């Protein structure tokens, strides 16, 4: 069994997490639930715009309906052995065809452009908690953001 690498310090983990969130053509698993608790999980392209996670989806999709109703979601970015988890709240929903600079930023990072697709919206999601870890030896100190504020210390 391979020995895990030494755990990263907070600054390195934060830098690595932001690198994943700002990478070209980044993808995220987006987990939501309906009002009656039915879970829904879908992969979506991600853009990191002004400290916000932005995803685009059809406004009629279960993801959009669930987020618009509950105001929350959970995102997973990266592989299981180098994951960034975000607990997010809906800041706003923007029709793709009325998105201006947001649409430009999304298309530049996500490597596709939903503008012009009927019914598409951008969900602008504000992170409340961000966690990052690679192996079990990084479970301690995995919370990088709490209450929407980046942490300076290892809890």
C-alpha positions in Angstrom: 0.0 0.0 0.0 1.5 3.4 -1.0 2.4 5.8 1.8 0.5 9.1 1.4 2.5 12.3 0.8 3.1 14.6 3.8 0.0 16.7 4.5 0.0 20.2 3.0 -0.1 23.3 5.1 -3.1 25.6 5.0 -1.5 28.1 2.5 -0.6 25.3 0.1 -4.0 23.7 0.4 -5.8 27.0 -0.2 -3.5 27.7 -3.2 -4.1 24.2 -4.7 -7.9 24.5 -4.1 -8.1 27.8 -5.9 -6.0 26.4 -8.7 -8.6 23.6 -9.2 -11.5 26.1 -9.0 -9.9 28.5 -11.6 -8.6 25.8 -13.9 -9.8 26.0 -17.6 -12.7 23.6 -18.3 -13.2 22.8 -14.6 -16.0 20.5 -13.8 -18.0 20.0 -10.5 -20.4 17.4 -9.2 -23.4 19.4 -8.0 -25.5 17.8 -5.3 -29.0 19.2 -4.5 -32.2 17.8 -3.0 -35.8 18.5 -3.8 -38.2 19.9 -1.2 -39.2 16.3 -0.3 -35.6 15.2 0.1 -35.0 13.4 -3.2 -31.3 13.7 -3.9 -29.9 14.8 -7.3 -26.3 14.7 -8.5 -25.1 16.0 -11.8 -21.7 17.0 -13.3 -21.6 20.6 -14.6 -19.0 22.9 -16.0 -17.7 25.4 -13.4 -16.3 28.9 -13.5 -14.9 30.7 -10.5 -15.9 34.4 -10.9 -15.2 37.0 -8.2 -15.0 34.4 -5.4 -18.2 32.7 -6.6 -18.8 29.3 -8.1 -20.9 29.7 -11.3 -22.6 26.9 -13.1 -25.0 27.0 -16.1 -28.0 24.7 -16.5 -31.4 24.7 -18.0 -33.8 26.6 -15.6 -36.2 23.7 -15.8 -33.6 21.1 -14.7 -33.8 19.4 -11.3 -30.6 21.1 -10.3 -31.9 24.6 -11.1 -35.3 23.9 -9.5 -33.7 22.4 -6.4 -31.2 25.3 -5.9 -33.8 28.0 -6.6 -36.2 26.4 -4.1 -33.7 25.6 -1.3 -31.0 28.2 -1.9 -28.2 25.6 -1.3 -26.1 23.0 -3.0 -22.8 21.1 -2.4 -20.1 20.9 -5.1 -17.2 18.5 -5.4 -14.3 19.5 -7.6 -11.3 17.2 -8.5 -10.6 13.6 -8.1 -11.4 11.7 -4.9 -7.7 11.9 -3.8 -7.5 15.6 -4.3 -11.0 16.9 -3.7 -12.3 20.4 -3.0 -15.8 20.4 -1.4 -17.9 23.6 -1.4 -21.1 24.2 0.6 -22.7 27.0 -1.3 -25.8 29.3 -1.1 -27.5 30.8 -4.1 -26.6 34.5 -4.5 -28.5 35.0 -7.7 -29.8 33.4 -10.9 -29.1 35.1 -14.2 -30.7 34.3 -17.5 -27.8 33.3 -19.8 -28.8 35.7 -22.5 -28.9 38.6 -20.1 -25.5 37.8 -18.4 -23.1 40.4 -19.8 -19.7 40.2 -18.2 -20.7 37.1 -16.1 -21.4 35.2 -19.3 -18.1 36.3 -20.8 -16.2 35.1 -17.7 -18.0 31.8 -17.6 -17.5 31.1 -21.3 -13.8 31.9 -21.0 -13.1 29.5 -18.1 -15.7 26.8 -18.7 -14.8 26.3 -22.4 -18.4 26.4 -23.5 -21.0 29.1 -23.9 -24.7 28.5 -23.0 -25.7 32.0 -24.2 -28.2 31.5 -27.0 -29.6 28.2 -25.6 -33.2 28.7 -24.7 -34.0 28.5 -21.0 -30.4 28.4 -19.7 -29.4 30.3 -16.5 -26.3 30.9 -14.5 -26.5 30.0 -10.9 -24.1 32.2 -8.9 -23.2 30.4 -5.8 -21.5 31.9 -2.8 -19.3 29.5 -0.9 -20.0 29.3 2.9 -17.6 26.4 3.6 -14.7 25.1 1.5 -12.8 21.9 2.4 -9.8 20.3 0.7 -8.0 17.1 1.3 -6.0 14.3 -0.5 -5.6 11.5 2.0 -6.7 10.7 5.5 -3.6 12.5 6.8 -5.2 15.7 5.6 -8.5 15.3 7.2 -7.4 17.5 10.1 -7.4 21.1 8.9 -9.4 20.3 5.8 -11.8 23.3 6.3 -10.3 26.3 4.5 -13.4 28.5 4.6 -16.1 28.7 7.2 -19.0 31.2 7.3 -17.8 32.6 3.9 -14.4 33.6 5.3 -11.1 32.0 4.4 -9.4 30.5 7.5 -6.0 31.6 8.6 -5.5 28.7 11.1 -5.9 25.0 11.2 -8.9 24.1 13.3 
